[in-house]
């Protein structure tokens, strides 16, 4: 993919470094990016799959146009809704170029497929592929016949691995996680972290691609291994207690669930995040999410990913409907 940037840079020494952030669903990629945008040490351009999960402090937002959020600290956050190529074109065509581009890979995708872009575009130079792993969920993910291959592929692509959520495991399980990672990629550099907080030195990590690396990371087909997707969006409100009971009883085949929920009696939506059996439902200030109002209005929106054993859409819809408030049950289905 050769991008049509206005003034291509033929001097590789002046190329913009590009870092790809990978990791399976719930590993902490978006939390990492939120930290990066709030505590920027340089002018970053961060490309994400969806704005909804990027909780940028409203005081930092200088402007937004639906595709790009401009921050007061010089950073920008761009959506890849129209594709990675389009997003990169917008970034490389901006009046002020970023000092570093960071791209969030899909939770079930191969970060190396994105990293290959930097090897083809003269204005970009690959700095690193950083992969996050959930220290608590990692053993079960690797053992899972449906997602294990996907997780292994992501880990083997890493220049550096952030072993996240170490506060949720004891010393023995943490040691097991390190031994597992060493077996997958001997010599892999691993940094332990909580809440996906990037160490100060992290983004200075510089691993320029070398010819010796190419055979190890050769392109390959990356099937989704039966990953199923579901989406629930309706102008409804949930009853808080019913929703909490539902979240505790959802099928294990639903690996990840995230989105915005309107709760009966509340004036702003709640941010829902669920990975495995762990979930959180956090209150928000509607005014702190300017894109939320324009994109969602007062719709509840839930996006899920699961294994091939995930129930059909009609079954999942019925589960979500079971947690609706009485006022929403009386509303006609749109």
Secondary structure, DSSP 8 states (H G I E B T S, - for coil): -----SS----GGGSEEEEEEEESTTSSHHHHHHHHHHT-SS-EEEEES-GGG----GGGEEEE-SSEEEETTS-EEEE-TT-HHHHHHHHHTSSS--SEEEEE--TTS-HHHHHHHHHH-TTEEEEEEEEEEETTTHHHHHH-TTTHHHHHHHHHT-SEEEEE-GGGS-HHHHHHHHHHHHHHSTT-EEEE-STT---TTGGG------HHHHTTT-------TT-EEEEEEES--B-HHHHHHHHHHS-TTEEEEEEEE-BTT-SS-EEEEEETTEEEEEE--GGG-HHHHHHHTT-EEEEEEE-TT---HHHHHHHHHTTB-HHHHTS---
